[in-house]
């Protein structure tokens, strides 16, 4: 009987010691990361990460959030408890009392485990990240990210503002998953295809209301940062926005949704489309191109901005649409949803806009892409793929003279 007790007690101690050798590997979420990219980085499954962290299905990652990505065996040896020798007249209570002195204390074990975890967290993660960061980035690239036409053009005085709003500070606002991909690739096209100098591109990720005011001005002045960058009558100006737009249900006015905006108070902490166009009209530009990949109905691809909210029709008009020097692109009609193209890791409109700039929209195969050509291309491809991928209507809107040239190859 004593031999049997020694055997089972030994097995229990052995299993406990070996189970405690498994420690957590942690990852701190960085800007632009998703569960998909993190799982690829550590060569694990999304389901495993969800299980280890008990994440709900629609959990939204936040920058700085600490996740357990896997459990691994510690490389640091652990003290193993000694086998207990049965004494005369022993019972379970006496064995338990003697164990307090014979076995390693729990505090000591916890300290060893903490050291092992910290070692893995700080050293192993950094090494993995350096080796596989490039691989993770390539996973999200599509043909429009790679095959960027390099024209050799230099446009010294051209000025651009590019805004990608993906991560919103209000918990109920869904992220715009591909906004940063959209913004970064647009920037690459401006530099490689349109000849913009990188120093002349104002690039902002997750813009707040303060960013909008500082860039485009407020009700009292249009002389924000963009205005100050423009050389009068010499600067071609390009503005791109990917992110949420939304309505003020009372005024039926459209607003950009900054990342610190509460959509229920959009008239107070959004940035008005009317103000945006009004201040752009005061820029002394040589030419102006505005590309907005957002919907202003209050319903987005990621879900409604406000619960129990029906789509609102927004009528945003500007004298820019009659300016021969200006071109304005909107990804969808104001009562529609601006769709995504997950397979390409971009929003649907931006993907085909970039595809058009690659040359696919150049229907007569000359050395110039006109507004008429890309308008026809977008009006054909975007509605078709919105129906095919999402079973919904999406009709891009384009204003400007058909003779305007977007790019020369």
C-alpha positions in Angstrom: 0.0 0.0 0.0 2.8 2.4 0.9 4.5 1.6 -2.4 1.3 2.5 -4.3 1.0 5.8 -2.5 4.6 6.7 -3.3 4.0 5.8 -7.0 0.9 8.0 -7.4 2.3 10.9 -5.4 5.4 10.7 -7.6 3.3 10.8 -10.8 1.3 13.8 -9.5 4.5 15.8 -8.7 6.1 14.9 -12.0 3.0 16.0 -14.0 2.7 19.2 -12.0 6.3 20.2 -12.6 6.1 19.5 -16.3 2.8 21.3 -16.8 4.3 24.4 -15.2 7.0 24.5 -17.8 4.6 25.9 -20.4 4.7 29.7 -20.4 2.9 32.4 -22.4 4.3 34.3 -25.4 2.9 37.7 -25.6 2.5 40.2 -28.4 1.7 43.9 -28.1 -0.6 45.1 -30.9 0.9 47.7 -33.2 -0.7 50.1 -35.7 -2.3 48.4 -38.7 -2.1 44.8 -37.3 -5.0 42.3 -37.4 -5.5 38.9 -35.9 -4.7 37.5 -39.4 -1.3 39.2 -39.6 -0.4 38.4 -36.0 -1.2 34.7 -36.4 1.0 34.6 -39.5 3.8 36.4 -37.7 3.9 33.7 -35.0 2.9 30.8 -37.3 -0.2 30.0 -35.2 -4.0 30.0 -35.8 -6.4 32.8 -35.2 -8.6 30.4 -33.4 -5.8 29.6 -30.9 -5.2 33.3 -30.2 -8.9 33.8 -29.7 -9.1 30.8 -27.3 -6.0 31.8 -25.3 -7.3 35.3 -24.8 -11.0 34.4 -24.7 -11.8 37.0 -27.4 -15.3 37.4 -28.7 -15.9 36.8 -32.4 -16.1 40.6 -33.3 -13.3 41.7 -31.0 -11.6 44.9 -32.2 -7.9 45.1 -31.6 -6.5 48.2 -30.0 -3.0 49.6 -30.3 -1.0 48.6 -27.2 -3.3 45.7 -26.4 -1.3 42.7 -25.0 -2.3 39.3 -26.4 -1.1 35.7 -25.6 -0.2 34.3 -29.0 1.0 30.9 -28.0 2.2 28.7 -25.1 5.7 27.3 -25.3 8.1 25.3 -23.1 10.4 27.4 -21.0 14.1 27.1 -21.8 14.9 27.9 -18.2 15.2 24.7 -16.0 12.8 24.5 -13.0 13.4 23.0 -9.6 11.6 19.7 -9.5 9.9 18.6 -6.2 11.5 15.7 -4.4 9.6 12.4 -3.9 8.1 12.0 -0.5 9.1 9.0 1.6 6.2 7.6 3.7 6.8 7.6 7.5 5.3 5.4 10.1 1.8 6.4 11.1 1.6 8.9 8.2 -1.8 10.1 6.9 -2.7 12.7 4.3 -2.7 15.6 6.7 0.8 14.7 8.0 2.1 14.4 4.5 0.6 17.8 3.6 2.4 19.4 6.6 5.7 17.8 5.8 5.4 18.9 2.1 5.6 22.5 3.1 9.3 22.0 4.0 10.1 19.2 1.5 8.7 20.8 -1.6 9.7 24.1 -3.4 7.6 27.0 -2.3 4.9 28.3 -4.7 6.4 31.8 -4.5 9.8 30.5 -5.8 8.1 28.6 -8.6 6.1 31.7 -9.6 9.3 33.8 -9.7 11.0 31.3 -12.0 8.0 31.3 -14.3 7.9 35.1 -14.4 11.6 35.2 -15.4 11.0 32.7 -18.1 8.0 34.6 -19.5 9.8 37.9 -19.5 12.8 36.3 -21.3 10.6 34.9 -24.0 8.6 38.1 -24.4 11.5 40.5 -24.8 13.9 38.4 -26.7 12.0 35.8 -28.8 9.3 38.2 -29.9 11.8 40.8 -31.2 13.7 38.1 -33.1 10.6 36.7 -34.7 9.3 40.2 -35.6 12.5 41.1 -37.3 12.6 37.9 -39.3 9.0 37.7 -40.3 7.7 41.3 -40.5 8.4 41.5 -44.2 6.6 38.3 -44.8 3.6 39.4 -42.9 3.5 42.7 -44.9 3.7 40.8 -48.2 0.7 38.7 -47.3 -1.5 41.8 -47.5 -0.1 43.1 -50.8 -2.1 42.9 -54.0 -1.2 43.6 -57.6 -1.9 47.3 -57.3 0.6 47.5 -54.4 3.4 46.0 -56.4 3.0 46.9 -60.1 3.2 50.7 -59.7 4.1 52.5 -63.0 7.2 54.6 -62.7 6.9 57.4 -65.1 10.0 59.5 -64.3 7.9 62.6 -64.0 8.9 65.3 -61.5 6.3 67.6 -60.2 8.3 69.8 -57.9 5.5 72.1 -56.6 2.7 69.4 -56.3 1.2 69.2 -52.8 -0.9 66.3 -51.3 -2.8 65.5 -48.2 -3.4 61.8 -47.6 -5.6 60.6 -44.7 -6.2 57.0 -43.7 -8.6 56.6 -40.7 -8.7 53.0 -39.6 -8.7 52.9 -35.8 -11.4 54.8 -34.0 -11.3 55.7 -30.3 -15.1 55.2 -29.7 -15.6 51.5 -29.0 -18.9 51.2 -30.9 -17.3 52.5 -34.2 -16.1 49.7 -36.4 -12.6 49.9 -37.8 -12.1 50.7 -41.5 -9.9 47.6 -42.1 -8.1 48.7 -45.3 -7.9 52.4 -44.8 -4.1 52.4 -44.0 -3.4 50.1 -46.9 -5.3 52.5 -49.2 -3.5 55.6 -47.9 0.0 54.1 -48.1 -0.5 52.8 -51.7 -2.0 56.1 -52.8 1.2 57.8 -51.5 3.4 55.4 -53.4 1.5 56.2 -56.6 1.9 59.9 -56.1 5.6 59.6 -55.7 6.4 57.0 -58.4 3.7 57.7 -61.0 2.8 61.4 -60.6 6.2 62.8 -59.5 5.2 64.2 -56.1 8.1 64.8 -53.7 7.7 62.9 -50.4 8.4 66.1 -48.4 5.4 67.7 -50.1 3.0 64.9 -49.1 1.2 65.5 -45.8 0.5 61.9 -44.7 -1.8 61.4 -41.6 -3.0 58.1 -40.1 -6.0 58.1 -37.8 -6.7 61.8 -38.0 -8.5 63.5 -35.2 -10.7 66.6 -35.5 -7.8 68.8 -34.5 -5.9 67.3 -37.5 -8.7 68.2 -39.9 -8.8 71.8 -38.6 -5.1 72.2 -38.8 -4.9 70.8 -42.3 -8.0 72.4 -44.0 -8.9 75.3 -41.7 -12.0 76.2 -39.8 -15.1 78.4 -40.2 -13.0 81.5 -39.7 -10.0 80.8 -42.0 -9.1 78.4 -44.8 -5.4 79.0 -44.1 -4.4 75.7 -42.6 -1.3 73.7 -43.2 -2.4 72.7 -46.8 -3.0 76.4 -47.7 0.5 77.2 -46.5 2.1 74.5 -48.6 0.5 75.6 -51.8 2.5 77.8 -54.3 -0.1 80.2 -55.8 -1.0 79.0 -59.3 1.9 76.6 -59.5 0.8 73.7 -57.3 -1.2 70.7 -58.4 -3.1 69.7 -55.2 -4.2 66.1 -54.5 -6.3 65.1 -51.5 -7.2 61.6 -50.5 -9.3 60.3 -47.7 -10.2 56.7 -46.7 -12.2 56.3 -43.5 -15.7 56.8 -42.1 -18.1 59.5 -43.2 -21.4 60.1 -41.5 -24.5 62.2 -41.5 -26.0 64.7 -39.1 -29.6 63.4 -39.1 -31.1 66.8 -38.3 -29.4 68.9 -40.9 -28.9 66.1 -43.5 -25.3 67.4 -43.8 -22.3 65.1 -44.4 -19.2 64.9 -42.2 -15.8 63.3 -42.1 -15.6 61.2 -39.0 -12.3 61.9 -37.2 -11.0 59.1 -35.0 -12.0 60.9 -31.8 -15.5 61.7 -33.0 -18.7 60.6 -31.4 -21.0 60.0 -34.4 -24.0 60.9 -32.2 -22.6 64.4 -31.9 -21.1 64.6 -35.4 -22.2 68.3 -35.9 -20.0 69.2 -32.9 -16.9 66.9 -33.3 -16.9 65.9 -36.9 -15.5 67.8 -39.9 -18.2 69.2 -42.2 -18.1 68.3 -46.0 -19.5 71.8 -46.7 -16.6 73.4 -44.8 -14.1 71.1 -46.5 -15.2 72.2 -50.0 -15.7 75.8 -49.0 -12.1 76.1 -47.8 -10.7 74.1 -50.7 -12.3 76.7 -53.0 -10.0 79.3 -51.5 -6.8 77.5 -52.3 -4.8 79.2 -55.0 -4.2 75.9 -56.8 -3.1 75.2 -60.4 -5.2 72.1 -60.4 -7.1 70.2 -57.7 -7.9 66.4 -57.4 -10.1 65.2 -54.5 -10.6 61.4 -53.9 -12.9 60.4 -51.1 -13.3 56.7 -50.3 -16.1 56.9 -47.7 -19.8 56.7 -47.4 -21.9 59.4 -45.6 -25.1 57.5 -45.1 -24.2 56.4 -41.6 -23.9 52.7 -42.6 -20.5 51.3 -43.4 -19.0 48.0 -44.5 -18.1 47.3 -40.9 -21.5 48.1 -39.6 -23.7 51.1 -38.6 -22.0 54.0 -36.9 -25.1 54.4 -34.7 -27.4 51.7 -33.5 -31.0 51.7 -34.9 -29.9 54.2 -37.5 -31.3 54.1 -41.1 -29.3 55.3 -44.0 -29.6 59.1 -44.5 -29.4 60.7 -47.9 -26.8 63.5 -48.0 -26.7 66.2 -50.6 -23.3 67.8 -50.6 -22.7 70.3 -53.4 -19.8 72.6 -54.1 -18.9 75.0 -56.8 -15.8 72.8 -57.3 -17.8 70.5 -59.5 -18.1 73.3 -62.0 -14.4 74.3 -61.9 -12.5 73.1 -65.0 -9.3 72.9 -62.9 -10.9 70.6 -60.3 -11.7 66.9 -60.3 -13.7 65.2 -57.5 -14.1 61.5 -57.0 -16.5 60.0 -54.5 -16.5 56.2 -53.9 -20.3 55.8 -53.7 -23.5 57.8 -53.9 -24.4 59.4 -50.6 -27.1 56.9 -49.7 -24.9 53.9 -50.5 -22.3 51.8 -48.6 -18.6 52.0 -49.7 -17.6 48.4 -50.1 -14.3 46.6 -49.4 -12.4 44.1 -51.5 -10.9 41.7 -48.9 -9.0 39.6 -51.4 -7.0 42.6 -52.5 -6.7 44.2 -49.0 -8.2 47.5 -50.2 -11.5 49.2 -50.4 -13.3 48.4 -53.6 -13.2 51.9 -55.1 -9.6 52.6 -54.2 -8.5 49.2 -55.7 -10.1 50.0 -59.1 -8.9 53.6 -58.9 -5.4 52.4 -58.6 -5.9 49.7 -61.2 -7.0 52.5 -63.6 -3.9 54.5 -62.8 -1.8 51.4 -63.6 -3.0 51.8 -67.2 -6.0 49.4 -67.4 -8.4 52.3 -67.8 -6.3 53.7 -70.7 -8.7 52.5 -73.3 -7.1 54.0 -76.4 -3.6 52.9 -75.3 -2.0 56.3 -75.7 0.4 57.9 -73.2 -2.2 59.8 -71.3 -5.1 58.8 -68.9 -8.0 61.2 -69.2 -10.8 61.7 -66.7 -13.3 60.4 -69.3 -11.4 57.1 -69.5 -11.1 56.5 -65.8 -14.7 57.6 -65.2 -15.9 55.0 -67.7 -13.7 52.3 -66.2 -14.9 53.0 -62.6 -18.5 53.2 -63.6 -18.2 49.7 -65.1 -16.0 47.9 -62.6 -17.1 49.2 -59.2 -20.9 48.6 -59.6 -20.2 45.1 -61.0 -17.8 44.0 -58.3 -20.0 45.5 -55.5 -22.9 43.4 -56.8 -20.7 40.3 -57.2 -18.9 40.5 -53.9 -21.5 42.0 -51.6 -24.9 41.9 -53.5 -25.3 45.7 -53.2 -25.3 48.7 -55.3 -22.3 51.1 -55.3 -22.1 53.8 -57.9 -19.0 56.0 -57.8 -19.5 59.7 -58.6 -17.0 61.7 -60.6 -17.1 65.4 -61.3 -14.8 67.3 -63.7 -14.0 68.0 -67.4 -13.5 64.8 -69.4 -10.4 66.3 -71.0 -8.5 66.6 -67.7 -5.4 64.4 -67.7 -4.7 62.4 -64.5 -1.4 60.8 -65.5 1.1 60.7 -68.4 3.0 57.5 -69.0 
